[in-house]
Amino acid sequence: MSSFTISGQLTDLFQRRIYPAIITVKNGYIAAIEEVASAPSKYILPGFVDAHIHIESSMLVPSAFAHMAVVHGTVATVSDPHEIANVMGMEGVQFMIDNSKQSPFKFFFGAPSCVPATGFETAGYTLDADAVKELLNNDDIWYLSEVMNYPGVLHGDAQVAAKIAAARAAGKPVDGHAPGMRGADVVKYAAAGITTDHECFKLDEALDKIAAGMSILIREGSAAKNFEALCELIQLHPDKVMFCSDDKHPDELVLHHINALVERAVKKGYDLFDVLRAACVNPVYHYDLPVGLLQVHHPADFIVVKDLEHFGVLQAFIGGNMVARNGKSLMDEVPFLPINNFKAEKRTAIDFRIKARSETPVIRVIEAIEGQLVTNGTEAKGKVENGYLVSDTEQDILKIAVVNRYEPSAPAAVAFVKNFGLKIGAIASTVAHDSHNIIAVGTNDDSICAAVNRLVECKGGIAVAADGNTVSSMPLEVAGLMSVKGGREVAADYSQLDAAAKKLGCRLHAPFMTLSFMALLVIPALKLSDKGLFDGARFEFTHVEVG
């Protein structure tokens, strides 16, 4: 491996100072750092680390994701392969590891702790405590991924406890997932060995968890946006904060990644070194990652930026190799064969009908909230036609359906949702956390059926039905979650479908990302699985009609 030197203004996060320096790189490592009298007015700093992300949500395989992320200064991710594990089990996790190894980008995968996330939905596979222990003994697995089954932690579920115990025995950290948890429950949750949480959406909640010893990941994804609520933690607890995206759709990944959070935090007046500590240092220390932090003998993982206000990336290096320059990735494309697990068959519009139990029914409605994964559970007067409950576009109460992708004969689950805003047509996706069945929202049964059937033809993807006959789609050939195409092509295709959904009237910032979380049962309050309408607060099924 070649040796080289680079000079500029070194941003030293340990001495908390910036000074002109010449850095010598040999064999992929920092061999020397020499302070000099002057150097070019460009800034050299450690690369950014996304402390929690599901690569699958970018709709890109790891190697394609890397092409997009490096141009924004990201050199590593702490990645939970939970999504593909729910579809493909151990084979899916291994696919992510194998594909990532063909890229110089540093991916650090976890062992998914909740496959399936609950017993109230149908997933493709189950990873029990023995399977999780096997993964944790793999050197390619760095931590136990988010423990979503927080009721299981609090009530001593044997399988959950065994998975946490396996992680602790392997000396690997345990990630948490406990939206809205407060007080004594937080103390008990943390005492079980949970070390992080990325689901906080209020400052007081985050402070409770920090007091219990946990670190907080400030999340800003395509759907869940918690930066504004939590950014004060950068000043209050700089040693307990990391940045993450959790779920990032390809159209946004074209524009920015962790660099956007760094820029926003600095613009708000937070100390530069505290901000960069969250973006670079804290994830490396917390997960014990072999990622360089611009110290002698560290791996040469660093970026060169124009300034310390906008952080425009001039160059990015990983292991001493330049991987990006002036907004372009320099990494090679990686060939791979897609894998999938899709058994759903085509439906008819009749499959999405709901028989009304009365002439003036009151129905339960999932209320989607812009920028949040949590939903509200509300009630409304149901609209009835010919004895069946139907969508009511005047009230913006639309039909939502989940179709089992693993069992062809299973009936569709149907309920109602608010705030998607569609005036005509339907949208559908097989990115539907956590089991990734087919999920659709629409104004009428014919359009819902058309969108669902297009995804059956594709064996996974996203679709927009303007009516029962006009359908646009984007196949996701890898497990119904990721495309075989490159990042910019996927971003362009996705942007077209996003625009098509908004043309139908949808007013959400990220319609498909928001749709994907309407089946996420482990986040309250009201959601829909392939088995029915689910009350996340009570952790039990409920009925569409009240009473």
Secondary structure, 3 states (H helix, E strand, C coil): CCCEEEEEEEEECCCCEEEEEEEEEECCEEEEEEECCCCCCCEEEECEEEEEECHHHHCECHHHHHHHHHCCCEEEEEECCHHHHHHHHHHHHHHHHHHHCCCCCEEEEEECCCCCCCCCCCCCCCCCHHHHHHHHCCCCEEEEEEECCHHHHHCCCHHHHHHHHHHHHCCCCEEECCCCCCHHHHHHHHHCCCCEECCCCCHHHHHHHHHCCCEEEEEECCCCECHHHHCCHHHHCHHHEEEECECCCHHHHCCCCHHHHHHHHHHCCCCHHHHHHHHHHHHHHHHCCCCCCCCCCCECCEEEECCCCCCCEEEEEECCEEEEECCEECCCCCCCCCCCCCCCCCCCHHHHCEECCCCCCEEEEEEECCCCCCEEEEEEECEEECCEEECECCCCEEEEEEECCCCCCCCCEEEEEECCCCCCCEEEECCCCCCCCEEEEECCHHHHHHHHHHHHHHCCEEEEECCCCCEEEEECCECCCEECCCHHHHHHHHHHHHHHHHHCCCCCCCHHHHHHHHHCCCCCCEEEECCEEEECCCCEECCCECC
